[in-house]
Amino acid sequence: MVRAFWTLIHRYAGLLIAGFLFISGVTGAIISWDHELDDLLNPHLMEAHTAGPAQASLALARQIEARYPQARVSFVPLHAQQGESIAFGISARVDPATQKLAEPGFNQVFVDPVSGAELGKREWGAVWPITKETFVSFLYRFHYTLHLPELWGIDRWGLWLMGGIAMVWVLDSFVGFYLTLPVRRHQRLPADVQPSPAGKSWWQRWQPAWKVRWNGGSSKLNFDLHRAFSLWTWALLFILAFTAFSLNLYSEIFYPVMQKVSKVTPSPFDTRPMADKHHPIEPRIAYADIVQTASDEARRRQWAEPAGSIFYSQEFGIYGVSFFKPGDDHGAGGVGPAVLYFDGGDGRLVGDRQPWKGTAADIFVQAQFPLHSGRILGLPGRILISFMGVVVAVLSVTGVIIWWRKRASRLATAAQRRGVTRTVNPRADRQVSTGRG
């Protein structure tokens, strides 16, 4: 009875999440190579061919804001790489006429760092139209939000849905593992009789679950692929499921729970309320002043890396300055660079983030994205996560096929039994046809 109950749970939990996991698996396998694919599709945005010394990034940012008064440059890379453009992040300003955020239609501008010429702009993560400029970012956001639209003023429905699916996946992974274990033997023997040593051990009875019968027919092959692949990759599947939950439901569940069970150092974003969408917080300190203050603080802390980028979050009124060597913005183990945070109103230091430092809980929180993306292992990790995306898609398809075939078999068996009943008791058919009974 216990095993039958968990089989039922696994069946319907799997059917519930199968379609979502198929989408996440396929898109995840692709976006493991988001930067490389973006470079391949959009060389006109990513490459810059003007020879000579690069202009200061902050000066280029001011030029962009002069061209687009409705836009604020919210992210500035401070290092220019030879032969590469600079991608500036853009946030909308409030339109004085409507007192609401403007809609510039783009959130990235690409500039030649030497000439200052604009190479192009795009809306990163746009839903429509899907072009080669937006294809990679469309997949990236589709992976974890499904691009579900804003409803009742809330734009996090996709995050919540996929986070909920991930929670079901975490629980179902344990159920599926349990169902692969061999059934216990319930064989009564006389008190004076010892069990036969010739019988198979528990491990020997579990071994077939790890194998694939390649020549056993399509049904057995499909079942074995589902069971064996899930066993061999179970630890990685659990990591993907758990980190998907922690990333999507970070502020709603993961961070509050971590605070209850361990000591987590809050970031300024965890302690400040978010401003209303149409009433962003205006900064009073210029980018240049924040970069100078941050560089002085980094030298005081004896950080070797230079300031590599700066951003301003108008939703929280916070500046962030990242420190990394040119071309190494992912940091050690993919956890990202060191960051200093400053108040946009008075310029005071309000927090920091140092990779792989802090309490055990801090390090565990930092590890969530590197684990989910595979960047914690560098290139081999990204290859592994891309492969796991294919595995997740395969397990989703094979699980549905198993359910469909068993359902068809049950229906056929039920139909056969009804046919046998009619053959054994033909009077029942006659009574129904004559309206008697």
LOTI-349807 format. One record per residue (C-alpha): residue number from 0; residue in one letter; x negated, y negated, z negated. Coordinates in nm, 2 decimals, padded with zeros to 4 digits. Layout:
    i  aa    east   north      up
  NUM   A       X       Y       Z
...
//
This chain:
    i  aa    east   north      up
    0   M   00.00   00.00   00.00
    1   V  -00.28  -00.24  -00.09
    2   R  -00.46  -00.18   00.24
    3   A  -00.13  -00.21   00.44
    4   F  -00.07  -00.55   00.27
    5   W  -00.41  -00.69   00.36
    6   T  -00.38  -00.55   00.71
    7   L  -00.06  -00.75   00.74
    8   I  -00.23  -01.07   00.61
    9   H  -00.52  -01.02   00.85
   10   R  -00.29  -00.97   01.14
   11   Y  -00.08  -01.28   01.10
   12   A  -00.36  -01.51   00.97
   13   G  -00.56  -01.40   01.27
   14   L  -00.27  -01.48   01.51
   15   L  -00.22  -01.82   01.34
   16   I  -00.58  -01.93   01.39
   17   A  -00.68  -01.74   01.70
   18   G  -00.60  -02.01   01.95
   19   F  -00.76  -02.28   01.75
   20   L  -01.08  -02.07   01.70
   21   F  -01.10  -02.00   02.07
   22   I  -01.10  -02.37   02.14
   23   S  -01.35  -02.44   01.87
   24   G  -01.57  -02.15   01.98
   25   V  -01.59  -02.25   02.35
   26   T  -01.63  -02.62   02.28
   27   G  -01.88  -02.55   02.00
   28   A  -02.10  -02.34   02.24
   29   I  -02.11  -02.64   02.48
   30   I  -02.16  -02.93   02.24
   31   S  -02.46  -02.76   02.08
   32   W  -02.63  -02.92   02.38
   33   D  -02.44  -03.25   02.37
   34   H  -02.74  -03.48   02.42
   35   E  -02.90  -03.27   02.69
   36   L  -02.57  -03.24   02.88
   37   D  -02.50  -03.61   02.85
   38   D  -02.84  -03.69   02.99
   39   L  -02.78  -03.45   03.28
   40   L  -02.44  -03.59   03.37
   41   N  -02.52  -03.96   03.31
   42   P  -02.88  -04.05   03.42
   43   H  -02.74  -04.39   03.53
   44   L  -02.67  -04.47   03.17
   45   M  -02.95  -04.29   02.99
   46   E  -03.25  -04.39   03.21
   47   A  -03.42  -04.73   03.25
   48   H  -03.68  -04.79   03.51
   49   T  -03.80  -05.15   03.46
   50   A  -04.17  -05.17   03.38
   51   G  -04.30  -05.39   03.11
   52   P  -04.27  -05.46   02.74
   53   A  -03.93  -05.41   02.58
   54   Q  -03.73  -05.70   02.44
   55   A  -03.63  -05.71   02.07
   56   S  -03.32  -05.50   02.01
   57   L  -03.15  -05.76   01.80
   58   A  -03.19  -06.02   02.08
   59   L  -03.03  -05.78   02.32
   60   A  -02.75  -05.73   02.07
   61   R  -02.68  -06.10   02.06
   62   Q  -02.67  -06.10   02.44
   63   I  -02.40  -05.83   02.44
   64   E  -02.19  -06.02   02.18
   65   A  -02.22  -06.34   02.39
   66   R  -02.09  -06.14   02.70
   67   Y  -01.80  -05.98   02.50
   68   P  -01.66  -06.21   02.24
   69   Q  -01.40  -05.95   02.14
   70   A  -01.67  -05.70   02.05
   71   R  -01.92  -05.67   01.76
   72   V  -02.24  -05.48   01.80
   73   S  -02.21  -05.23   01.51
   74   F  -02.51  -05.01   01.58
   75   V  -02.85  -05.12   01.69
   76   P  -03.14  -04.88   01.78
   77   L  -03.46  -05.07   01.68
   78   H  -03.70  -04.84   01.88
   79   A  -03.72  -04.86   02.26
   80   Q  -03.84  -04.54   02.43
   81   Q  -04.03  -04.56   02.76
   82   G  -03.80  -04.48   03.05
   83   E  -03.49  -04.47   02.83
   84   S  -03.20  -04.71   02.79
   85   I  -03.08  -04.84   02.45
   86   A  -02.73  -04.74   02.35
   87   F  -02.56  -05.00   02.13
   88   G  -02.25  -04.91   01.93
   89   I  -01.95  -05.15   01.95
   90   S  -01.67  -05.23   01.72
   91   A  -01.37  -05.45   01.80
   92   R  -01.33  -05.79   01.64
   93   V  -00.99  -05.94   01.54
   94   D  -00.81  -06.12   01.82
   95   P  -00.73  -06.47   01.70
   96   A  -00.41  -06.48   01.91
   97   T  -00.26  -06.15   01.77
   98   Q  -00.45  -06.13   01.44
   99   K  -00.51  -05.76   01.52
  100   L  -00.81  -05.58   01.64
  101   A  -00.89  -05.64   02.00
  102   E  -00.91  -05.34   02.25
  103   P  -01.22  -05.40   02.45
  104   G  -01.19  -05.05   02.61
  105   F  -01.54  -04.94   02.53
  106   N  -01.75  -04.86   02.22
  107   Q  -02.09  -04.81   02.37
  108   V  -02.30  -05.04   02.59
  109   F  -02.62  -04.92   02.76
  110   V  -02.90  -05.17   02.83
  111   D  -03.23  -05.17   03.00
  112   P  -03.46  -05.27   02.71
  113   V  -03.71  -05.45   02.94
  114   S  -03.49  -05.65   03.17
  115   G  -03.19  -05.67   02.94
  116   A  -02.96  -05.57   03.23
  117   E  -02.64  -05.38   03.13
  118   L  -02.65  -05.03   03.28
  119   G  -02.29  -04.94   03.19
  120   K  -02.05  -04.90   02.91
  121   R  -01.80  -04.64   02.80
  122   E  -01.55  -04.53   02.53
  123   W  -01.72  -04.25   02.34
  124   G  -01.46  -03.99   02.26
  125   A  -01.19  -04.13   02.50
  126   V  -00.90  -03.90   02.55
  127   W  -00.82  -04.02   02.90
  128   P  -00.93  -04.05   03.17
  129   I  -01.19  -03.77   03.14
  130   T  -01.49  -03.88   03.35
  131   K  -01.85  -03.76   03.36
  132   E  -01.93  -04.05   03.13
  133   T  -01.68  -03.94   02.86
  134   F  -01.68  -03.56   02.92
  135   V  -01.92  -03.46   02.65
  136   S  -01.78  -03.69   02.39
  137   F  -01.43  -03.58   02.48
  138   L  -01.53  -03.22   02.40
  139   Y  -01.71  -03.32   02.09
  140   R  -01.41  -03.49   01.93
  141   F  -01.17  -03.22   02.08
  142   H  -01.38  -02.96   01.89
  143   Y  -01.28  -03.09   01.55
  144   T  -00.97  -03.31   01.60
  145   L  -00.79  -03.17   01.91
  146   H  -00.74  -03.54   01.99
  147   L  -00.41  -03.54   01.80
  148   P  -00.26  -03.89   01.82
  149   E  -00.21  -04.14   01.53
  150   L   00.13  -04.09   01.36
  151   W   00.28  -04.31   01.09
  152   G  -00.03  -04.51   01.08
  153   I  -00.25  -04.20   01.01
  154   D  -00.51  -04.09   01.26
  155   R  -00.65  -03.80   01.06
  156   W  -00.39  -03.53   01.16
  157   G  -00.64  -03.35   01.38
  158   L  -00.90  -03.34   01.11
  159   W  -00.65  -03.21   00.86
  160   L  -00.51  -02.95   01.09
  161   M  -00.85  -02.81   01.19
  162   G  -00.97  -02.83   00.83
  163   G  -00.66  -02.62   00.73
  164   I  -00.74  -02.37   01.00
  165   A  -01.09  -02.35   00.87
  166   M  -00.96  -02.27   00.52
  167   V  -00.75  -01.99   00.65
  168   W  -01.05  -01.87   00.84
  169   V  -01.27  -01.86   00.53
  170   L  -01.01  -01.65   00.34
  171   D  -00.94  -01.42   00.64
  172   S  -01.31  -01.35   00.69
  173   F  -01.31  -01.17   00.35
  174   V  -00.99  -00.99   00.43
  175   G  -01.13  -00.87   00.77
  176   F  -01.46  -00.76   00.60
  177   Y  -01.26  -00.56   00.34
  178   L  -01.06  -00.38   00.62
  179   T  -01.38  -00.25   00.78
  180   L  -01.47  -00.06   00.46
  181   P  -01.40   00.31   00.47
  182   V  -01.08   00.43   00.31
  183   R  -01.13   00.60  -00.03
  184   R  -01.08   00.97  -00.04
  185   H  -00.80   01.09  -00.27
  186   Q  -00.86   01.47  -00.26
  187   R  -00.78   01.67  -00.57
  188   L  -01.02   01.95  -00.66
  189   P  -01.00   02.21  -00.94
  190   A  -01.19   02.12  -01.25
  191   D  -01.44   02.39  -01.21
  192   V  -01.51   02.31  -00.84
  193   Q  -01.78   02.05  -00.75
  194   P  -01.74   01.83  -00.44
  195   S  -01.91   01.97  -00.14
  196   P  -02.25   01.82  -00.07
  197   A  -02.19   01.86   00.30
  198   G  -01.93   01.58   00.29
  199   K  -02.02   01.24   00.44
  200   S  -02.14   00.97   00.21
  201   W  -01.96   00.64   00.18
  202   W  -02.23   00.47   00.40
  203   Q  -02.20   00.74   00.66
  204   R  -01.83   00.69   00.68
  205   W  -01.88   00.31   00.72
  206   Q  -02.15   00.34   00.99
  207   P  -01.90   00.38   01.28
  208   A  -01.76   00.03   01.20
  209   W  -02.09  -00.12   01.30
  210   K  -02.10   00.06   01.64
  211   V  -01.94   00.00   01.98
  212   R  -01.81   00.29   02.18
  213   W  -01.90   00.16   02.53
  214   N  -01.76   00.46   02.71
  215   G  -01.45   00.52   02.49
  216   G  -01.20   00.34   02.71
  217   S  -01.08  -00.02   02.71
  218   S  -00.87   00.01   02.39
  219   K  -01.15   00.15   02.18
  220   L  -01.40  -00.09   02.34
  221   N  -01.18  -00.39   02.26
  222   F  -01.13  -00.27   01.90
  223   D  -01.50  -00.20   01.85
  224   L  -01.61  -00.53   01.99
  225   H  -01.38  -00.71   01.74
  226   R  -01.49  -00.50   01.44
  227   A  -01.86  -00.46   01.51
  228   F  -01.92  -00.81   01.63
  229   S  -01.75  -00.95   01.32
  230   L  -01.96  -00.73   01.09
  231   W  -02.30  -00.80   01.25
  232   T  -02.23  -01.18   01.25
  233   W  -02.02  -01.20   00.93
  234   A  -02.26  -01.42   00.73
  235   L  -02.28  -01.67   01.02
  236   L  -01.91  -01.66   01.07
  237   F  -01.85  -01.74   00.71
  238   I  -02.10  -02.03   00.72
  239   L  -01.93  -02.18   01.03
  240   A  -01.58  -02.14   00.87
  241   F  -01.69  -02.30   00.54
  242   T  -01.88  -02.59   00.69
  243   A  -01.59  -02.66   00.93
  244   F  -01.37  -02.69   00.62
  245   S  -01.62  -02.90   00.43
  246   L  -01.68  -03.14   00.71
  247   N  -01.31  -03.19   00.82
  248   L  -01.17  -03.21   00.46
  249   Y  -01.47  -03.38   00.30
  250   S  -01.30  -03.67   00.13
  251   E  -00.97  -03.49   00.07
  252   I  -01.09  -03.16  -00.09
  253   F  -01.46  -03.08  -00.06
  254   Y  -01.61  -03.39  -00.23
  255   P  -01.36  -03.41  -00.51
  256   V  -01.41  -03.04  -00.59
  257   M  -01.79  -03.08  -00.58
  258   Q  -01.76  -03.36  -00.83
  259   K  -01.57  -03.13  -01.06
  260   V  -01.81  -02.84  -01.05
  261   S  -02.15  -03.02  -01.02
  262   K  -02.32  -03.35  -01.02
  263   V  -02.29  -03.53  -00.68
  264   T  -02.45  -03.87  -00.62
  265   P  -02.18  -04.08  -00.46
  266   S  -02.26  -04.29  -00.16
  267   P  -02.13  -04.65  -00.12
  268   F  -01.86  -04.51   00.11
  269   D  -01.74  -04.27  -00.16
  270   T  -01.69  -04.55  -00.42
  271   R  -01.55  -04.84  -00.20
  272   P  -01.19  -04.86  -00.07
  273   M  -01.15  -04.88   00.31
  274   A  -01.03  -05.21   00.45
  275   D  -00.71  -05.23   00.65
  276   K  -00.77  -05.15   01.01
  277   H  -00.67  -05.49   01.14
  278   H  -00.85  -05.68   00.85
  279   P  -01.21  -05.57   00.87
  280   I  -01.47  -05.71   00.63
  281   E  -01.68  -05.98   00.80
  282   P  -02.06  -05.97   00.72
  283   R  -02.22  -06.28   00.57
  284   I  -02.58  -06.16   00.62
  285   A  -02.74  -06.14   00.96
  286   Y  -02.89  -05.81   01.10
  287   A  -03.24  -05.96   01.10
  288   D  -03.23  -06.05   00.73
  289   I  -03.10  -05.70   00.64
  290   V  -03.38  -05.53   00.84
  291   Q  -03.64  -05.74   00.67
  292   T  -03.50  -05.67   00.32
  293   A  -03.48  -05.30   00.40
  294   S  -03.84  -05.29   00.54
  295   D  -03.97  -05.46   00.22
  296   E  -03.78  -05.21   00.01
  297   A  -03.91  -04.91   00.21
  298   R  -04.27  -05.04   00.17
  299   R  -04.21  -05.07  -00.21
  300   R  -04.10  -04.70  -00.21
  301   Q  -04.40  -04.61   00.01
  302   W  -04.19  -04.47   00.29
  303   A  -04.41  -04.41   00.59
  304   E  -04.14  -04.43   00.86
  305   P  -04.04  -04.76   01.01
  306   A  -03.69  -04.89   01.03
  307   G  -03.54  -04.70   01.33
  308   S  -03.18  -04.83   01.35
  309   I  -02.93  -05.04   01.17
  310   F  -02.55  -05.02   01.16
  311   Y  -02.27  -05.22   01.01
  312   S  -01.94  -05.06   00.89
  313   Q  -01.68  -05.33   00.90
  314   E  -01.43  -05.09   00.73
  315   F  -01.64  -05.09   00.41
  316   G  -01.86  -05.40   00.45
  317   I  -02.18  -05.20   00.43
  318   Y  -02.50  -05.22   00.63
  319   G  -02.71  -04.91   00.67
  320   V  -03.08  -04.91   00.78
  321   S  -03.23  -04.57   00.88
  322   F  -03.60  -04.50   00.87
  323   F  -03.75  -04.25   01.12
  324   K  -04.03  -04.22   01.37
  325   P  -03.93  -04.29   01.73
  326   G  -03.74  -04.00   01.88
  327   D  -03.68  -03.82   01.54
  328   D  -03.35  -03.96   01.43
  329   H  -03.22  -03.61   01.34
  330   G  -03.48  -03.59   01.06
  331   A  -03.62  -03.28   00.89
  332   G  -03.39  -02.98   00.94
  333   G  -03.13  -03.18   01.12
  334   V  -03.02  -03.35   00.80
  335   G  -03.08  -03.70   00.93
  336   P  -03.32  -03.98   00.83
  337   A  -03.36  -04.17   00.50
  338   V  -03.11  -04.46   00.48
  339   L  -03.09  -04.77   00.26
  340   Y  -02.74  -04.92   00.22
  341   F  -02.68  -05.29   00.16
  342   D  -02.37  -05.50   00.08
  343   G  -02.26  -05.70   00.39
  344   G  -02.15  -05.99   00.17
  345   D  -02.46  -06.07  -00.05
  346   G  -02.72  -05.84   00.10
  347   R  -02.79  -05.65  -00.23
  348   L  -02.90  -05.28  -00.22
  349   V  -02.60  -05.06  -00.30
  350   G  -02.74  -04.71  -00.24
  351   D  -02.97  -04.48  -00.05
  352   R  -02.98  -04.14   00.10
  353   Q  -03.30  -03.93   00.12
  354   P  -03.30  -03.61   00.32
  355   W  -03.33  -03.29   00.10
  356   K  -03.36  -03.49  -00.22
  357   G  -03.12  -03.54  -00.51
  358   T  -02.93  -03.29  -00.73
  359   A  -02.86  -02.93  -00.61
  360   A  -02.51  -03.05  -00.52
  361   D  -02.65  -03.34  -00.32
  362   I  -02.87  -03.11  -00.12
  363   F  -02.58  -02.87  -00.07
  364   V  -02.36  -03.15   00.06
  365   Q  -02.64  -03.27   00.30
  366   A  -02.68  -02.92   00.44
  367   Q  -02.32  -02.89   00.56
  368   F  -02.37  -03.05   00.91
  369   P  -02.72  -02.90   00.97
  370   L  -02.58  -02.56   00.89
  371   H  -02.27  -02.60   01.11
  372   S  -02.46  -02.74   01.41
  373   G  -02.76  -02.51   01.37
  374   R  -03.00  -02.80   01.36
  375   I  -03.13  -02.68   01.02
  376   L  -03.34  -02.43   01.23
  377   G  -03.42  -02.66   01.51
  378   L  -03.39  -02.53   01.87
  379   P  -03.35  -02.16   01.77
  380   G  -03.07  -02.26   01.54
  381   R  -02.89  -02.45   01.82
  382   I  -02.92  -02.15   02.05
  383   L  -02.78  -01.93   01.77
  384   I  -02.48  -02.16   01.71
  385   S  -02.41  -02.17   02.08
  386   F  -02.41  -01.79   02.09
  387   M  -02.18  -01.79   01.78
  388   G  -01.94  -02.01   01.96
  389   V  -01.90  -01.74   02.23
  390   V  -01.87  -01.47   01.95
  391   V  -01.59  -01.67   01.79
  392   A  -01.40  -01.70   02.12
  393   V  -01.45  -01.32   02.19
  394   L  -01.32  -01.23   01.84
  395   S  -01.02  -01.45   01.89
  396   V  -00.93  -01.29   02.22
  397   T  -01.00  -00.93   02.11
  398   G  -00.79  -00.98   01.79
  399   V  -00.49  -01.09   01.99
  400   I  -00.53  -00.80   02.23
  401   I  -00.54  -00.56   01.94
  402   W  -00.22  -00.70   01.80
  403   W  -00.05  -00.70   02.14
  404   R  -00.14  -00.34   02.22
  405   K  -00.03  -00.22   01.87
  406   R   00.30  -00.42   01.91
  407   A   00.36  -00.26   02.25
  408   S   00.29   00.08   02.10
  409   R   00.53   00.03   01.81
  410   L   00.80  -00.09   02.05
  411   A   00.75   00.21   02.27
  412   T   00.76   00.44   01.97
  413   A   01.08   00.28   01.85
  414   A   01.24   00.31   02.19
  415   Q   01.14   00.67   02.21
  416   R   01.30   00.75   01.87
  417   R   01.62   00.58   01.98
  418   G   01.62   00.79   02.29
  419   V   01.57   01.11   02.08
  420   T   01.85   01.01   01.85
  421   R   02.09   00.96   02.14
  422   T   01.99   01.30   02.28
  423   V   02.05   01.48   01.95
  424   N   02.38   01.30   01.89
  425   P   02.54   01.23   02.22
  426   R   02.89   01.18   02.05
  427   A   02.76   00.86   01.91
  428   D   02.72   00.71   02.26
  429   R   03.07   00.83   02.36
  430   Q   03.22   00.68   02.04
  431   V   03.05   00.34   02.11
  432   S   03.16   00.35   02.48
  433   T   03.53   00.42   02.39
  434   G   03.53   00.17   02.11
  435   R   03.60   00.44   01.85
  436   G   03.39   00.52   01.54
//
